[in-house]
Amino acid sequence: MKNRLIFGAVSLLLLLLLAACGNDNAKSGDTNNTNNTANSGADVTNKDANMASEEAQSNQTDQTMDSELTNNATLSEIPEGMKVAENSKFKVGDEVTINAEHEEDMKGSNGTITGAFDTIVYSVSYQPTHDDFREENHKWVVQEELQGIDEEMLVPGSEVIIETNQEEGMFGAEGEIDTAEKTIVYMVEYISTQGTSHKKWFKESELSAK
């Protein structure tokens, strides 16, 4: 009888130990599964984030390229009604050196004449349509780039509406004439540190033969 009790107690103890080990293994398995799931989710999240970042960078590059192409295409357009100059000092195809400083890295650049026109040229201060910062003494805007203006020369102080996209926020902007001059203006293609650019406009005094 005593041996049976001892045997029963030992058997019960073994069963309890086996049950405890089973629970530990189950918990360990659950923990591993949870960790694996979390790690898998983190990997997917990181991949998604990297893909989103690459896509955003690609879109930004495309937008920059589109903007540059659009800007150069706009600058190379000739306003309607412009008259080709018959007695210009420089002819289309002539190579010149730019002596003006309308923009950074412009002065001293070499360029090629792509157009010469008789017109009235203005320096204009204007309020960009996309910005609160007023642009002062922008050089140059020609008569044909101003809204509703006939052939009469405007005087300094005249208010105008600009119809050119030389700069962002320029088209449709309200401006004021600073200076006015009847002269020959040139369109020049030149290479700066930022690449090829079609620039409108230059006066003869701002160019020299190369």
Buried (B, 14 or more C-beta within 10 A) or exposed (E): EEEEEEEEEEEEEEEEEEEEEEEEEEEEEEEEEEEEEEEEEEEEEEEEEEEEEEEEEEEEEEEEEEEBEEBBEBBBEEBEEBEEBEEBBBEEEBEBBBBBEBBEEBEEBEBBBBBBBBBBBBBBEBBBEEEEEEBEEBBBBBBBBBEEBEEEEBEEEBEBBBBBBBBEBBBEBEBBBBEBEEBBBBBBBBEBEEEEBBBBBBBBEBBEEE
